[in-house]
Amino acid sequence: MRPVLAACWLAVSLLQGVAQAGFTLPGGVVAWPGVFVARPDLALLLPLGLVGAGARNLRDLAACIAAALAVAGAPVMACVGAGWALQAAGHAPRHAAGRVALLLLAAGCVFPAQAGWLLPGLCAVGTGGLLGLSLSLRVAPRVLRPFHMADIAAMLAAMSLWARLPAGTAVAGMRWGGVLIVAGCLFYMTASWRALRAPDARRVLTGLAGGTGGIIITLAGLRLLARADDLPGMASCAQRTYLLVAALLFAGVLALRALDVMEREAGALVLARLGGLGVLMPRLSALFALALLAESGLPPLLGFSIIWMLLRLLASMPHAAGLAGEVPLLLALAVLGVGWAVRMLALVRIVAVMLCGRPRTPRGAGAADPPVRAQWAVLGAGLPILLVSVWPGWWLALMQGEARSGWSGLAAVTLTAPDGEAALHPARLCLLVALVGGMVAVARRLACRAPARQVAGWQQGAPAVPPWMVFGDPLTQVGPGNPARMLLDMVVAAPARQRFMRASVRSPVLLRRLVRAGAGRVAGTWRGRRVPDPVALVVACVLALMFIAWRGQG
């Protein structure tokens, strides 16, 4: 059954890719009019088909079907499909406000003239659960859930809602754009911290996906600003970056396929029990490291191109002259830079502990690369991220319906800034990194020759290690909790941090008691009394002025 379902989703992706490339599909093949055509709002069916082909259980398939409804349906059906995707991904019990916001968003899309100024806020609340957004720093199992294919499908459904959001007034677009940019940077930073503190590999991917969701919210805010200020170059650049983020989700598909195989071979993916997989499973570990490198934002893969475009977009934002106008941009860049640094530390942590560490259990020490058939399946999941990293212009032309048959689209390999003055050549960067890496590999091969026979190392009188502990004593290596503690020690001392944690645990209880006491006192004070008419009039006027100032229709 699984091969048949995978073939069906591959067919969906193939049909959409053929339509986006400019080919004409024969009549009568598609039962739904308007689907599988070269429309930018349906372009997300192409990556969604590849995600559905990698689904491994019914929950992932249900999430893909719901995301397909969100991408291909009308505005009301798109909101319904997004709600189903939230339910299929398992986040619905914790995001009741998101489901209510999706219902209100569906109603607002029917009457955009009356509720257009409120749609960005409703979309942000409704897609928060789909994108894994949260300001919480906690990494408890009931808060930070493992990452699966259903979460990638949910993210594509959220991206479809943001891409088809109706335009509101100019003032509302500017206000919501600034709010979304600040919120996206904060979400990016908190998600990076959750990835740094996550106890297992799947929850690390959940934190990384939350950071990608923060980038999506930031890009949505930049698009609203560009649309409100009538900046077509900035809006086009934000749209292209948005499509590159859709391609970045292929890195999550590759990482999940690699982790599925690792879990079968080495056991549970808890970081405290893993290690040494880079030596025991070299091919699979290389593919997993490739996915992490694409997520990291380091050159030359796709993550670096997205970070470069995002920084160019933030630098081209309209702002006032002088220091007062530069402060918001500097704060946004500072928060984004801190989040990126923490994200890099999280990736270094998982690579150092999981791939470059030492086995901590007998089962982990006995792991090995799977059969060639399973390796080819994982390699096939990694080909899209490699192609988009080398030729992002061709991917953008394909997703925007501007590609043509033949090889003419392959010439577009350059990413340009909104002002058109700066350009990035990912293909040249990939070639440069490949040449430097090849030279380093050859020099290391010549300098470190393997001995002709195995020579036992001197143990200095210590007893021999067990046969399964081929890398030495695992207690002498760095544990998964060391990077986070190192970063925290740089910020605040350990005793002060412990006092803060105890206070944070007690503060909700004290806050609830304070609210109850205050509510009881207010109720006792105003019981049986009538609010004076002048006070009520002043309060109503203040609320009306706030409402008019927000909508900008004074």
ZAMARGU-4260 file (C-alpha; in steps of 0.2 Angstrom, whole numbers, plus 5000, padded with zeros to 4 digits):
<rodrens>
0) 5000/5000/5000 | 5014/5012/5004 | 5022/5011/4987 | 5005/5015/4979 | 5002/5030/4990
5) 5020/5036/4987 | 5018/5034/4968 | 5001/5044/4969 | 5010/5059/4978 | 5024/5058/4966
10) 5012/5059/4952 | 5004/5075/4960 | 5021/5083/4961 | 5026/5078/4943 | 5009/5085/4936
15) 5011/5101/4945 | 5030/5102/4940 | 5025/5099/4921 | 5012/5112/4922 | 5023/5125/4930
20) 5037/5121/4917 | 5025/5127/4903 | 5019/5111/4896 | 5001/5109/4891 | 4992/5094/4900
25) 4980/5084/4889 | 4962/5087/4892 | 4952/5075/4902 | 4966/5070/4913 | 4962/5081/4928
30) 4944/5080/4935 | 4946/5097/4945 | 4946/5113/4934 | 4959/5125/4939 | 4971/5112/4947
35) 4988/5108/4940 | 4990/5124/4930 | 5004/5136/4930 | 4998/5147/4944 | 5009/5154/4958
40) 4997/5150/4971 | 4997/5132/4967 | 5015/5130/4965 | 5017/5123/4983 | 5009/5107/4977
45) 5026/5103/4969 | 5035/5102/4986 | 5020/5095/4994 | 5019/5080/4982 | 5037/5076/4987
50) 5033/5077/5005 | 5018/5066/5003 | 5029/5053/4994 | 5040/5052/5009 | 5026/5049/5021
55) 5027/5034/5032 | 5011/5033/5042 | 4992/5037/5041 | 4995/5053/5051 | 5007/5060/5038
60) 4996/5056/5024 | 4981/5064/5032 | 4991/5080/5035 | 4997/5080/5017 | 4979/5078/5010
65) 4973/5092/5022 | 4988/5103/5016 | 4983/5099/4998 | 4966/5106/5001 | 4973/5121/5009
70) 4984/5124/4994 | 4972/5121/4980 | 4955/5126/4988 | 4946/5142/4989 | 4949/5154/5004
75) 4936/5146/5015 | 4941/5128/5010 | 4959/5133/5012 | 4956/5138/5030 | 4947/5122/5033
80) 4961/5112/5026 | 4973/5121/5037 | 4963/5117/5052 | 4963/5098/5047 | 4982/5099/5045
85) 4983/5106/5062 | 4972/5092/5068 | 4982/5078/5059 | 4999/5085/5065 | 4993/5082/5083
90) 4994/5101/5088 | 4976/5104/5089 | 4974/5101/5108 | 4987/5115/5112 | 4981/5127/5099
95) 4962/5130/5102 | 4965/5149/5099 | 4973/5144/5082 | 4957/5135/5076 | 4946/5149/5081
100) 4957/5161/5072 | 4956/5150/5056 | 4937/5151/5057 | 4938/5170/5059 | 4950/5171/5045
105) 4939/5161/5033 | 4925/5173/5037 | 4936/5188/5034 | 4942/5181/5018 | 4924/5181/5012
110) 4922/5200/5017 | 4939/5207/5014 | 4933/5225/5012 | 4926/5225/5030 | 4939/5214/5039
115) 4954/5216/5028 | 4964/5226/5042 | 4962/5212/5054 | 4967/5197/5042 | 4986/5198/5045
120) 4983/5196/5064 | 4971/5182/5062 | 4982/5173/5050 | 4997/5175/5062 | 4987/5167/5076
125) 4979/5153/5065 | 4996/5148/5058 | 5006/5148/5074 | 5002/5130/5078 | 5006/5125/5059
130) 5023/5134/5059 | 5028/5128/5077 | 5029/5146/5084 | 5030/5149/5102 | 5039/5161/5114
135) 5041/5148/5127 | 5059/5142/5131 | 5053/5125/5139 | 5058/5109/5131 | 5047/5097/5141
140) 5040/5082/5131 | 5022/5088/5131 | 5028/5106/5125 | 5041/5101/5112 | 5035/5086/5102
145) 5045/5076/5090 | 5046/5081/5071 | 5037/5071/5058 | 5032/5073/5040 | 5015/5079/5045
150) 5024/5095/5052 | 5031/5099/5035 | 5014/5097/5027 | 5007/5109/5040 | 5020/5122/5037
155) 5016/5121/5018 | 4998/5124/5022 | 5003/5139/5033 | 5013/5146/5019 | 4999/5144/5007
160) 4988/5154/5018 | 5001/5168/5019 | 5004/5168/5001 | 4985/5171/4997 | 4981/5183/5010
165) 4970/5198/5003 | 4978/5215/5004 | 4972/5227/5016 | 4974/5246/5019 | 4991/5254/5017
170) 4992/5260/5036 | 4986/5243/5042 | 4999/5234/5031 | 5013/5245/5038 | 5007/5242/5056
175) 5005/5223/5054 | 5021/5222/5044 | 5032/5230/5058 | 5023/5219/5071 | 5026/5203/5061
180) 5044/5207/5058 | 5048/5209/5076 | 5037/5194/5081 | 5046/5183/5068 | 5064/5188/5074
185) 5058/5184/5092 | 5051/5167/5087 | 5067/5163/5077 | 5077/5166/5093 | 5066/5156/5105
190) 5065/5142/5093 | 5084/5141/5091 | 5085/5140/5110 | 5073/5126/5111 | 5084/5117/5097
195) 5099/5119/5108 | 5090/5112/5124 | 5081/5098/5115 | 5084/5080/5122 | 5083/5070/5106
200) 5086/5072/5088 | 5068/5074/5082 | 5065/5088/5095 | 5080/5097/5088 | 5072/5096/5071
205) 5056/5103/5079 | 5066/5118/5086 | 5074/5121/5069 | 5058/5120/5060 | 5051/5133/5072
210) 5065/5144/5067 | 5060/5142/5049 | 5043/5147/5054 | 5049/5163/5062 | 5058/5167/5045
215) 5041/5164/5036 | 5033/5176/5048 | 5046/5189/5045 | 5045/5187/5026 | 5026/5190/5028
220) 5029/5206/5037 | 5041/5212/5024 | 5029/5208/5010 | 5015/5218/5019 | 5027/5233/5021
225) 5032/5232/5003 | 5014/5231/4997 | 5009/5245/5008 | 5023/5257/5003 | 5022/5252/4984
230) 5039/5244/4983 | 5038/5231/4969 | 5056/5227/4969 | 5056/5223/4988 | 5039/5213/4986
235) 5046/5203/4972 | 5062/5199/4982 | 5052/5194/4997 | 5041/5183/4986 | 5057/5174/4979
240) 5064/5172/4996 | 5047/5164/5002 | 5049/5151/4988 | 5066/5147/4993 | 5060/5144/5011
245) 5048/5132/5003 | 5063/5123/4995 | 5072/5123/5012 | 5059/5111/5019 | 5067/5098/5008
250) 5081/5098/5020 | 5068/5093/5034 | 5062/5078/5023 | 5080/5072/5020 | 5084/5073/5039
255) 5068/5064/5043 | 5072/5050/5031 | 5089/5048/5038 | 5083/5048/5056 | 5070/5035/5052
260) 5084/5023/5046 | 5096/5028/5061 | 5082/5024/5073 | 5080/5006/5066 | 5099/5003/5066
265) 5105/5012/5082 | 5089/5013/5093 | 5081/5028/5102 | 5087/5045/5096 | 5090/5052/5113
270) 5106/5062/5112 | 5112/5055/5129 | 5112/5038/5122 | 5119/5041/5104 | 5137/5044/5098
275) 5150/5038/5085 | 5137/5037/5071 | 5149/5046/5060 | 5161/5032/5060 | 5149/5018/5062
280) 5136/5024/5048 | 5147/5035/5037 | 5136/5037/5022 | 5120/5040/5031 | 5128/5052/5043
285) 5135/5062/5028 | 5117/5064/5021 | 5111/5069/5039 | 5125/5081/5040 | 5120/5088/5023
290) 5103/5092/5029 | 5109/5100/5045 | 5121/5111/5034 | 5107/5116/5023 | 5097/5121/5039
295) 5112/5130/5047 | 5113/5145/5035 | 5132/5142/5031 | 5138/5143/5013 | 5136/5136/5001
300) 5119/5128/5003 | 5102/5135/5002 | 5101/5141/5020 | 5115/5154/5016 | 5105/5160/5001
305) 5090/5163/5012 | 5099/5172/5025 | 5108/5183/5012 | 5091/5188/5004 | 5083/5191/5021
310) 5097/5203/5027 | 5096/5212/5010 | 5077/5214/5013 | 5079/5220/5031 | 5092/5233/5025
315) 5080/5239/5011 | 5065/5242/5023 | 5058/5260/5022 | 5063/5269/5038 | 5065/5287/5044
320) 5081/5296/5043 | 5093/5298/5058 | 5097/5287/5073 | 5079/5285/5078 | 5075/5277/5061
325) 5090/5265/5062 | 5086/5259/5079 | 5072/5247/5075 | 5082/5239/5060 | 5097/5237/5072
330) 5087/5229/5085 | 5079/5217/5072 | 5096/5212/5065 | 5103/5210/5083 | 5089/5198/5088
335) 5091/5189/5072 | 5110/5187/5074 | 5108/5181/5092 | 5095/5168/5085 | 5107/5162/5071
340) 5121/5160/5083 | 5111/5150/5095 | 5105/5140/5080 | 5123/5136/5075 | 5127/5131/5092
345) 5112/5119/5092 | 5118/5111/5076 | 5136/5110/5082 | 5129/5101/5098 | 5119/5088/5088
350) 5134/5085/5076 | 5147/5084/5090 | 5136/5072/5101 | 5127/5061/5088 | 5140/5060/5074
355) 5157/5064/5081 | 5155/5057/5099 | 5157/5040/5106 | 5144/5026/5107 | 5136/5026/5124
360) 5126/5009/5122 | 5130/4992/5115 | 5116/4994/5102 | 5123/5010/5097 | 5141/5003/5095
365) 5134/4989/5084 | 5125/5001/5072 | 5130/5000/5053 | 5125/5008/5037 | 5109/5000/5030
370) 5107/4990/5014 | 5110/5000/4998 | 5092/5000/4994 | 5088/5010/5009 | 5103/5022/5006
375) 5097/5026/4989 | 5080/5031/4996 | 5088/5043/5008 | 5099/5050/4994 | 5084/5053/4983
380) 5077/5063/4996 | 5093/5074/4997 | 5094/5077/4978 | 5081/5092/4978 | 5090/5102/4991
385) 5106/5100/4982 | 5098/5105/4965 | 5090/5120/4973 | 5106/5125/4982 | 5116/5125/4965
390) 5102/5132/4954 | 5090/5143/4964 | 5085/5154/4949 | 5079/5139/4940 | 5068/5133/4955
395) 5061/5151/4956 | 5057/5151/4938 | 5048/5134/4940 | 5038/5139/4955 | 5033/5156/4947
400) 5027/5147/4931 | 5040/5156/4921 | 5050/5141/4916 | 5050/5135/4898 | 5054/5118/4891
405) 5073/5115/4887 | 5088/5121/4896 | 5085/5140/4896 | 5080/5141/4914 | 5096/5134/4920
410) 5105/5150/4915 | 5096/5159/4929 | 5108/5154/4944 | 5110/5172/4952 | 5100/5179/4966
415) 5099/5198/4966 | 5095/5210/4980 | 5079/5221/4980 | 5089/5236/4974 | 5098/5226/4960
420) 5115/5232/4966 | 5121/5216/4974 | 5120/5198/4967 | 5124/5181/4974 | 5131/5166/4963
425) 5127/5150/4973 | 5134/5139/4959 | 5151/5148/4960 | 5151/5147/4979 | 5147/5128/4978
430) 5161/5125/4966 | 5173/5135/4977 | 5169/5125/4993 | 5170/5109/4983 | 5187/5113/4977
435) 5194/5118/4994 | 5186/5103/5002 | 5194/5092/4989 | 5211/5100/4992 | 5209/5097/5010
440) 5204/5079/5008 | 5219/5076/4997 | 5231/5084/5009 | 5225/5075/5024 | 5226/5058/5014
445) 5244/5061/5010 | 5249/5067/5027 | 5239/5054/5037 | 5244/5037/5030 | 5235/5022/5037
450) 5247/5009/5045 | 5251/4993/5036 | 5245/4983/5051 | 5235/4986/5067 | 5246/4992/5082
455) 5238/4991/5099 | 5239/5008/5109 | 5247/5010/5125 | 5234/5009/5139 | 5246/5015/5153
460) 5241/5001/5165 | 5223/5004/5163 | 5211/4988/5160 | 5206/4985/5143 | 5190/4992/5137
465) 5175/4981/5133 | 5174/4974/5115 | 5158/4985/5111 | 5167/5001/5118 | 5178/5003/5103
470) 5180/5022/5105 | 5186/5022/5123 | 5177/5028/5139 | 5161/5037/5135 | 5161/5046/5151
475) 5176/5057/5146 | 5166/5065/5131 | 5155/5080/5130 | 5137/5077/5134 | 5122/5085/5126
480) 5120/5097/5140 | 5137/5105/5139 | 5134/5118/5125 | 5118/5126/5133 | 5127/5127/5151
485) 5142/5135/5143 | 5131/5148/5134 | 5121/5151/5150 | 5137/5153/5161 | 5143/5166/5149
490) 5127/5176/5152 | 5124/5174/5170 | 5131/5164/5185 | 5125/5147/5190 | 5118/5152/5207
495) 5109/5167/5200 | 5102/5156/5186 | 5095/5143/5199 | 5087/5157/5209 | 5079/5163/5193
500) 5072/5146/5189 | 5065/5144/5206 | 5056/5161/5205 | 5050/5157/5187 | 5042/5141/5194
505) 5034/5150/5208 | 5028/5166/5199 | 5013/5158/5190 | 5006/5153/5207 | 5009/5170/5214
510) 5002/5179/5199 | 4986/5169/5200 | 4984/5173/5218 | 4987/5191/5215 | 4974/5192/5201
515) 4961/5183/5211 | 4964/5195/5226 | 4963/5210/5214 | 4948/5204/5206 | 4939/5201/5222
520) 4944/5218/5229 | 4938/5227/5213 | 4922/5217/5213 | 4919/5221/5232 | 4923/5240/5229
525) 4911/5242/5214 | 4897/5230/5220 | 4881/5239/5220 | 4888/5255/5213 | 4885/5264/5196
530) 4899/5270/5185 | 4898/5289/5182 | 4892/5294/5165 | 4907/5306/5162 | 4920/5291/5166
535) 4911/5279/5154 | 4911/5293/5140 | 4929/5296/5142 | 4933/5277/5142 | 4923/5275/5126
540) 4931/5290/5118 | 4948/5283/5122 | 4944/5266/5115 | 4937/5274/5099 | 4952/5285/5096
545) 4963/5269/5098 | 4953/5260/5086 | 4953/5274/5073 | 4972/5276/5075 | 4975/5258/5072
550) 4965/5257/5056 | 4972/5274/5050 | 4955/5281/5045 | 4954/5296/5055
</rodrens>
